[in-house]
Amino acid sequence: MTARGTPLVEMRDMHKSFGGIKAVDHVTVDLHAGEVVGILGHNGAGKSVLMKMLSGAIQRDGGEIIINGKPAHINNPRDARDYNIETIYQTLALADNLDAASNLFLGRELTTPLGFVDDAKMEAETRKIMNRLNPNFVRFSAPVSALSGGQRQSVAIARAVYFNARILIMDEPTAALGVEETRMVAELIEELKKQGIGIFLIDHDIHQVKAMCDRASVMKNGQLVGTVNVNEVTEDDLLGMIILGKQPQLAA
């Protein structure tokens, strides 16, 4: 983990209710450059709602978002992108019939001086970013429906990084992936960390959080149970936080 400094993101005293249900109940978390923070909890714990407030998909009822030490005004996903925040949802939001380059530039296509879509330049730029992230990726002309789960994650991550994401929200990036594909995604995350990108990783898989994250912020019933360094706790400690809402007893 990188040395402490001004966090990339601070979410202070965040809260959101739906009717009488407190989905997020005065939660504070932060994220530093080159760090992965797992947002961990059972279904309905509030982890997705918390991250959707950062991504602009849901407006908060209260609390403050600080980006690079300055208050951020995020009311919709476009605002979030202006702060270099990108979200990679579990569904990946890829167009199955299009190739990697067409997906990377979907809605933001590069054009020639005459206004035509510049397929050659988009493929060249896709090859360049993929060489940084996943040099083993070679299926540039295949529709993404023909790619493996890990390769599809590569395309989604490349799209975010190409458009200058500094803060990534990843929603269960290894769900339904095999062992080898999970390893590929872990390597991608390590590469992103080296580039100083901060990642919030939403998950409920303790093993993946232990393997991929530097810290874990555990939520239960909309509240923050606590934030721990994953190398200082066991999987049983994390399980106790998730199920019992109990802070682990850390050695002095």
N, C-alpha and C positions, 0 to 999 in steps of 0.2 A: 504494500500500500504506500502511496505517496505521502510525503511529509504534510503535516497539517498547515493549512493556510486559510484564506477566505474560501468558504464552500462555493461550489458551483451553484448549488441550490439549497435554500433553507425554506422549509414549509413550517410555519409557526402557528400553533393553536388553530389548526384547520378544523372546521366543523361543517357538517352537512346533514340535514334531516329530510326525510321523505314522509310527510304526514307527521305522525308521532314517533317515528322510528329514527333514532340517531344513528345514521349509517357511519358517520365519522364524528367522533366525540372529542374535540380539542386535542388533536394529534400534532406532534412536532417531530419532524425528521429532517436530516440533511444528507448531502452527497458532495463528495470532493472529486476533483479531476483525477482521472485514472483509477477510479474506485468503482466497485460493484456493491451495491447495497440491496440485499434481498428484502422484499416486502412479503412477509410470511404470515400465513394464517389459514384457518379453515374457510370453506365456502361461506360467504356472508359476513366475514370478519370485518370487511370495510376496505380491504387493500386495493381493490379495483376502483372503488369510488374515490379513494384518496388520490390515486394516480390519474384518474380522469379529471380531477380538479387541476392538476398540473398540466395535463395535455389540452385543457380547454374544452373537453367534451362535456363537462358538467361545471356549472358555476357554483362556487363555494358560497355558503351562508355567511361565513366569517373566517378570519385568519389572514395570514399574510404570506405571500410568496416572495422570496428574495433571490435574485439571480446575480451572481458575481458581486454580492454585497449591496445591491440596489433593489428597491421595491419594484416588482414586476406586475404589470396589469394584464392579466390573462383572462379573457372572457369567452374565447372561442379557439378552435384549433389553429386558425391563421395567426392569432396573437402568439400562441405557443411557438409556432415555427419562426416568428420574428425574433424569438429569444433562443433560436437554435435548439428547440426541443422537438424531437421526433418520437413517434410511437410505433412500435412493431407489434401489432396485435397477433394473437394466436392464429387467426385465420390468414395472416400475412397480407391480405388485400392485394393479391396478385391476379392479373388477368391470364387465365390458364392457356388461352389460345395464342398468346404473344410470347416472343422470345425475351431473353434477359434484358437486352438493350431497350426494347419497346416498353418493358415493365419499369425499368429504371427511370425512364423519361416520360412515363405516362402522365399526360396532362401538363408536362413541362418540356415538350419536344424541342429539340434543336432544329433550326431551319437554315436554309441557304439564303444568300442575299436576295434571291427572287421569291422567298417565302415558302419554298417547298421543304418538306421534312427531310432532314439530312441524316439518312440512315447510316451512311458510312461514318460520319463523325460520332453519332451516338454509339455505334459499335466500338469505335476506337476508344472513346471515353469509358465505356463499360469494361473493355479489356484492361484499361489502365487502373481503374479502381479495383477490379477483381484481382489483378496482379498484386496489389497491396494487401488485400484481405484474404484471398483464397487462391493462391497461385495454381492449385490443382484443378480449378474450374476451367473446363474446355468446351462445354456444350452451349456455345453462344448462339447457335442457330436453331436450337431445339425449343419448342414451346415449353413454358415452365411446367405444364401438366406432365411432361415426360421426365422431369427432374426428380431426384430424390428429395426427401424432406430436408436434409441438411443443405443441399444445393439451393433449394427454394429459400431457406433462411438466409443463405449467402446473398441472394438477389435482393431480398427485403432489406438486409443490413446495408448492402452496397448503396441502395437507393437513399437511405437515410444519411449515410456518411458523405455521399457525393454532394448532397445539398447542405453540407456544413453543419450537421448535427454535432452539438457538443454535449448534449444531454439526451440519453436514450432511455425510453421506457420499453421494456421487453416483457411481454405477457406470456409466461410459461413457454420459453423458447424451445425446450426439449420435449414438450408433450407429444406423445405418440411416436417419438423417434427411437430407432434402435441404438445399440451401444456405439457403433462406429459413427453414426450420424450425430449422436450426442457429443462424442469426442470432437467432431468437426466444429460444432457450435461452440464448445468450450474453447477451442483454439481461436475461433473468430473473436470471442469475447476478450481473450488475452491480448490479441492484436489491437483491439479497440482501446483497451486500458493503456497499452504502450503509447498510443496516440493522444492520451490525455482526455479521452472521452469518459464521462461519468455515466454509469448505468444503474437505473432502478430496475430490478428484476423481480417481477411479481410471480410468486410460486407458492405451492403448498407441499412441494417435494423437499423434504429435509435433506436428503442425500445430495440433490442438485445444488441446494443453497450452500451446504458445507463445501461442495467441490468448487463452486464457481464464484462465491461471494466473499468479500472482505468483512462485511458486517451484515447483520440481519436485524431488521426492525419487525418485531412480532406484534400482530394485532389480534384482538379478541373482542367480539361484540362492539365493534366500532372504536374501541379504545386501544391505545398503545400500551402493550405489556412492558416493553423495554427494547433497547437496542444493545446488541452485544457484538464483540469481535468473534467471528465464527471459529477462529483458531483457539479461543479460550473456553469454548463450551463443547459439550458432547451433543450427539444427536438426541440423547435422552433429555438433556437440558432444554433443547429447542422444543421437543415434544411436550415437555411440561409447561413451557410458556404458551404453546398453542392450545393445549387441552385444558390446563388448569389455570392459565393466566398467572403463572407463578414465576417470579424472577429466579434464575439459577444462583446458587451459592458459589461465588467465584473465590478462588484462593487469593489471599492478600498479597 
